[in-house]
Amino acid sequence: MVTEQQVREALRSVMDPEIGRPIEDIGMLESITVDGSTVRVGVLITIEGCPLKDRITQDVTAAVRPLEGVEKVEVPLTPMSPDQRAELVAKLRGPGAAAATPASPQKISFPDSTSIIAIASGKGGVGKSSVTVNLAAALAAEGHRVGVLDADVWGFSVPRMLGVAGKPVGFNDMILPLEGHGVKVISMGFFVPEETPVIWRGPMLHKAIEQFLGDVYWGDLDYLLCDLPPGTGDVSISLASFIPGASMLVVTTPQEAARKVAERAGKMAERTNLRPIGVIENMSYYLCPHCGERDDIFGTGGGQEAADTLGVPLMGQIPLLPLLRAGGDSGVPIVVSDPEAEASVVLRAAATAVARATKTRVGKPLALFTGGAFAGSDAESHAHSH
């Protein structure tokens, strides 16, 4: 007859599909009962209507059923009590998180092992979100733990591009992100219909970014990519105030007009305690799908000039390919659907360069920019004044 210890060991492989940690480690494994050839595994679920309860049942059954002597597996599911949920939240948030009060806002912090990268552009239409999701998917494919915060509150597009739909589960003031292609995602697109405009001003935008950073259970990420809206407005300033010292990647296209605006975004980073690490030039050239001839539709050199001005490397020049656009519409990034396409090769190399640039600087002090209207703590006070 199978033993309780054998069952417990088999269950070590069962992860909560929302939180991504073994069910035993987070207090969800309530009981194990062995009755002859029948094994009953009691599991606590976070809320009554947990959308993934069938998945939990399947995973537990799949782990226990192959054990010798087991013919039947029963998985009774019980919603957590308020105290049990509070205990789980405290465990997930980590020590000290509950000390925040309304008069003393919670300081948003991530583990030292998490690299936070803001992805910005001075103007819209340069493919910043497309670059973000492909970099995220490329990093995840390499085995890294990756999240994307879609901070473009008005023009959210990350859920569609990663093929993620649904509503995140929330309990005890925590939000569990959804996942697509190995990437955890949070976006305003999960909370409002896609066709509904978000008409918000500074204070509400600031609060939304604070909640996306502080109230979402991201877990132990290696990389958190933040897809910023175009320009240098409220959202960018708020993000900088919450995560000073984060890296910034600037996306531009080759033409002069885009380059000038992208440079302003990079300069804004320096003035708000973000650290520019590189430039990616999107839509660098068009490759004819029939003859392979290259055509510089938008000119040349803008990405390199922006990189030189900001004093950072040009990390990639991404060609304009129909497959790249199609991947965004279908929810399958090109680095996943066609890893050997020319754009995929460039994007994967850029992901490696971004990883190297962020990880080599972990723990090093940031040299703060001392001039300008939003230097140092002024950026934070400006954001909090909303």
C-alpha positions in Angstrom: 0.0 0.0 0.0 1.2 3.5 -0.8 2.4 5.6 2.1 1.4 9.2 3.0 5.1 10.2 2.6 5.2 8.8 -0.9 2.1 10.8 -1.8 3.6 14.0 -0.2 6.8 13.6 -2.2 4.8 13.1 -5.4 2.8 16.3 -4.7 6.0 18.4 -4.5 5.7 18.7 -8.3 2.2 20.2 -8.2 2.3 23.9 -8.5 -0.5 26.3 -7.9 -1.2 27.5 -11.5 -1.7 31.1 -10.5 1.0 31.6 -8.0 3.6 29.2 -9.5 4.8 27.6 -6.2 4.3 24.1 -4.8 0.9 23.8 -3.1 2.5 22.5 0.1 4.8 25.5 0.4 2.0 28.0 0.3 -0.3 26.2 2.7 -2.8 24.8 0.1 -2.2 21.1 0.9 -4.7 20.6 3.6 -4.7 16.8 4.1 -3.6 13.4 2.7 -5.6 10.3 3.5 -4.7 6.8 2.3 -7.5 4.3 2.4 -6.3 1.1 0.7 -5.9 1.8 -3.0 -7.8 5.2 -2.7 -5.9 8.4 -2.0 -7.7 11.5 -0.9 -5.8 14.8 -1.2 -7.5 17.8 0.4 -6.6 21.1 -1.2 -7.4 24.6 -0.1 -8.2 27.0 -2.9 -8.0 30.8 -2.6 -11.6 31.7 -3.3 -14.9 29.8 -3.9 -15.0 30.4 -7.6 -11.3 29.8 -8.4 -11.2 29.6 -12.2 -8.3 27.1 -12.2 -9.8 24.5 -9.7 -10.2 21.9 -12.5 -6.5 22.4 -13.4 -5.5 21.8 -9.7 -7.6 18.6 -9.6 -6.0 17.3 -12.8 -2.4 18.1 -11.7 -2.9 16.5 -8.3 -4.4 13.4 -9.9 -1.7 13.2 -12.5 1.0 13.3 -9.8 -0.5 10.7 -7.4 -2.2 8.2 -9.8 1.0 6.7 -11.2 2.2 5.6 -7.7 2.2 1.9 -7.2 -0.9 0.6 -5.4 -3.0 3.7 -6.2 -6.2 3.0 -8.2 -8.3 6.0 -7.3 -7.5 9.7 -6.5 -10.0 12.0 -4.9 -9.3 15.7 -4.6 -11.8 17.6 -2.4 -11.4 21.4 -2.8 -12.2 23.7 0.1 -12.1 27.6 -0.1 -9.7 29.2 2.4 -11.0 30.9 5.5 -10.3 34.7 5.8 -7.5 33.8 8.3 -5.9 31.3 5.9 -6.0 33.8 3.0 -4.4 36.5 5.2 -1.7 34.0 6.1 -1.1 33.2 2.4 -0.9 36.9 1.5 1.6 37.6 4.3 3.7 34.6 3.1 3.6 35.9 -0.5 4.3 39.5 0.2 7.2 38.8 2.5 8.2 40.3 5.9 7.5 43.9 6.6 4.9 44.4 3.8 2.0 44.7 6.3 3.7 47.7 8.1 2.4 50.2 5.5 -0.3 52.7 6.5 -2.3 55.2 4.5 -0.1 58.0 6.1 3.0 56.1 5.1 2.6 54.5 1.7 4.1 51.1 1.1 7.5 51.2 -0.4 7.4 49.2 -3.5 10.3 46.8 -3.6 11.4 43.8 -5.6 14.1 41.2 -4.8 17.6 42.2 -5.7 17.6 39.4 -8.3 14.8 41.1 -10.3 15.9 43.5 -13.1 13.2 46.1 -13.9 13.4 47.5 -17.4 11.2 50.4 -18.5 10.7 50.3 -22.3 10.0 53.7 -23.7 9.6 55.7 -26.8 9.2 59.4 -27.4 6.3 59.0 -29.8 3.7 56.4 -30.6 3.7 54.0 -33.5 7.3 52.9 -33.3 6.4 49.3 -32.2 7.4 49.6 -28.6 4.8 47.1 -27.3 5.7 44.7 -30.1 9.4 44.9 -29.0 8.4 44.5 -25.3 6.4 41.3 -25.8 9.0 39.7 -28.1 11.8 40.5 -25.7 9.8 39.1 -22.8 8.9 35.9 -24.8 12.6 35.5 -25.8 13.8 35.8 -22.2 11.1 33.4 -21.0 12.1 30.9 -23.8 15.7 31.0 -22.3 14.3 29.8 -19.0 14.1 33.2 -17.2 11.1 34.1 -15.0 9.6 37.2 -16.8 6.7 39.6 -16.2 5.3 42.4 -18.3 3.6 45.4 -16.8 1.5 47.1 -19.4 1.8 50.7 -18.2 0.2 52.1 -21.3 -3.1 52.7 -19.5 -4.7 54.4 -22.5 -3.3 52.4 -25.4 -2.9 48.9 -23.8 -2.1 46.2 -26.4 0.1 43.7 -24.5 -2.8 41.3 -23.7 -3.7 40.9 -27.4 -0.1 40.6 -28.4 0.6 37.8 -25.9 -2.7 36.1 -26.5 -3.8 36.5 -22.9 -7.5 37.1 -22.0 -9.6 36.9 -18.9 -9.7 38.6 -15.5 -7.0 38.3 -12.9 -8.0 36.7 -9.7 -7.8 39.0 -6.6 -8.0 38.1 -3.0 -7.1 40.0 0.2 -6.0 43.1 -1.8 -3.6 41.0 -4.0 -3.9 40.5 -7.7 -2.6 37.4 -9.5 -1.3 38.2 -13.0 -2.3 36.1 -16.0 0.2 34.3 -18.1 1.0 33.8 -21.8 4.0 32.1 -23.5 5.7 31.8 -20.1 5.3 35.5 -19.3 3.2 36.9 -16.4 1.2 39.9 -17.5 -0.9 42.7 -15.9 -2.7 45.3 -17.9 -5.6 47.7 -17.8 -6.9 45.7 -20.7 -7.9 43.0 -18.2 -10.2 45.3 -16.3 -12.0 47.3 -19.1 -13.5 46.2 -22.4 -11.0 46.6 -25.3 -13.1 49.2 -27.1 -13.7 51.3 -23.9 -11.5 54.4 -23.6 -9.7 55.0 -20.3 -10.2 58.7 -19.6 -8.0 59.3 -16.5 -5.8 62.1 -15.3 -2.7 62.2 -13.1 -3.9 61.0 -9.7 -5.7 58.0 -11.0 -2.9 57.0 -13.3 -0.4 57.3 -10.5 -2.6 55.0 -8.3 -3.0 52.5 -11.1 0.8 52.2 -11.6 1.2 51.9 -7.8 -1.3 49.0 -7.7 0.2 47.2 -10.7 3.6 47.3 -9.0 2.7 46.8 -5.4 -0.5 44.9 -5.3 0.2 42.3 -8.0 1.9 39.1 -6.9 4.7 38.8 -9.4 6.7 36.1 -7.6 10.4 35.8 -7.9 11.0 37.3 -11.3 14.3 37.6 -13.1 13.0 40.4 -15.3 10.0 42.8 -15.1 9.5 44.7 -18.4 7.4 47.8 -18.1 5.8 48.9 -21.4 5.4 52.7 -21.0 3.0 55.0 -22.9 4.6 57.3 -25.5 6.1 60.5 -24.3 7.3 61.7 -20.9 4.1 62.3 -19.0 2.5 61.3 -15.7 2.9 57.5 -16.1 6.6 57.7 -16.8 7.2 60.0 -13.9 5.1 57.9 -11.5 6.9 54.7 -12.5 10.3 56.4 -12.0 9.2 57.5 -8.5 8.3 54.0 -7.5 11.3 52.2 -8.9 14.2 54.6 -9.0 17.3 53.1 -10.5 15.5 50.8 -12.9 16.9 50.4 -16.4 15.4 52.0 -19.5 15.4 50.7 -23.0 14.5 53.3 -25.7 12.7 52.1 -28.9 12.9 54.3 -32.1 12.6 54.0 -35.8 15.4 55.2 -38.2 13.9 58.5 -39.3 15.1 61.8 -37.9 11.7 62.8 -36.4 11.4 59.6 -34.3 15.1 59.8 -33.3 14.8 63.3 -31.8 11.7 62.4 -29.8 13.3 59.1 -28.6 16.3 61.1 -27.4 14.0 63.3 -25.3 12.6 60.1 -23.7 16.2 59.0 -22.9 17.0 62.3 -21.4 13.9 62.2 -19.3 15.1 58.9 -17.9 18.3 60.5 -16.7 16.4 63.2 -14.9 14.0 60.8 -13.1 16.6 58.3 -11.8 16.0 55.7 -14.5 19.2 54.4 -16.2 19.3 54.2 -20.0 20.9 50.9 -21.1 20.4 50.8 -24.8 18.4 51.6 -27.9 16.5 49.3 -30.2 15.8 50.5 -33.7 12.5 49.0 -35.0 11.3 49.0 -38.6 14.9 49.4 -39.7 14.4 48.1 -43.2 12.0 46.1 -45.3 12.9 42.7 -46.6 11.0 41.7 -49.7 9.5 38.2 -49.1 10.0 37.3 -52.7 13.5 38.4 -53.6 15.0 39.2 -50.2 16.0 42.7 -51.3 16.4 45.2 -48.5 14.7 48.6 -48.7 15.4 51.3 -46.1 11.8 52.6 -46.1 12.2 55.0 -43.1 15.8 56.0 -43.8 18.9 54.9 -41.9 21.0 55.8 -38.9 18.4 57.1 -36.5 18.9 54.3 -33.9 22.7 54.6 -33.9 22.5 58.4 -33.6 20.1 58.1 -30.7 22.4 55.6 -29.0 25.4 57.8 -29.5 23.6 60.8 -28.1 22.5 58.9 -25.0 25.9 57.2 -24.6 24.4 53.6 -24.8 24.8 50.7 -27.2 22.4 50.1 -30.2 21.1 46.7 -29.2 19.3 45.7 -32.3 17.9 46.7 -35.7 14.7 44.9 -36.3 13.5 44.5 -39.9 9.9 45.3 -40.9 8.3 41.9 -41.6 4.6 40.9 -42.1 5.2 38.0 -39.7 6.1 40.4 -36.9 2.8 42.3 -37.4 0.8 39.1 -37.8 2.3 37.7 -34.5 1.0 40.8 -32.6 -2.5 40.3 -34.0 -2.6 36.5 -33.4 -1.2 36.6 -29.9 1.9 34.5 -30.8 5.1 36.7 -30.8 7.4 36.0 -33.8 10.2 34.8 -31.5 7.8 31.9 -30.6 6.1 31.3 -33.9 9.2 31.5 -36.1 12.4 31.6 -33.9 14.7 31.5 -37.0 13.1 34.5 -38.8 15.5 37.4 -39.3 13.5 39.6 -36.9 13.5 36.8 -34.3 17.2 36.4 -34.5 17.7 40.1 -33.9 15.2 40.2 -31.1 16.7 37.2 -29.3 20.2 38.8 -29.6 18.7 42.0 -28.2 17.2 40.1 -25.3 20.6 38.6 -24.5 22.1 42.1 -24.6 19.5 43.6 -22.4 20.0 40.7 -19.9 23.7 41.3 -19.8 23.4 45.1 -19.4 21.0 44.8 -16.5 22.6 41.9 -14.6 26.2 43.4 -14.8 24.9 46.5 -13.0 22.9 44.9 -10.2 23.9 46.3 -6.9 26.0 49.2 -8.3 25.0 52.7 -7.2 23.2 54.9 -9.6 24.9 58.2 -10.6 22.0 60.6 -10.2 21.4 63.4 -12.8 21.5 66.6 -10.8 20.1 69.2 -13.2 16.6 69.8 -14.6 13.1 70.2 -13.3 12.6 66.5 -12.2 16.1 65.7 -10.8 16.4 63.3 -7.9 13.7 63.5 -5.4 11.9 66.2 -7.4 10.5 63.5 -9.7 9.1 61.6 -6.7 7.6 64.7 -5.1 6.1 65.7 -8.4 4.5 62.3 -8.9 3.2 62.1 -5.3 1.8 65.6 -5.5 -0.9 64.1 -7.8 
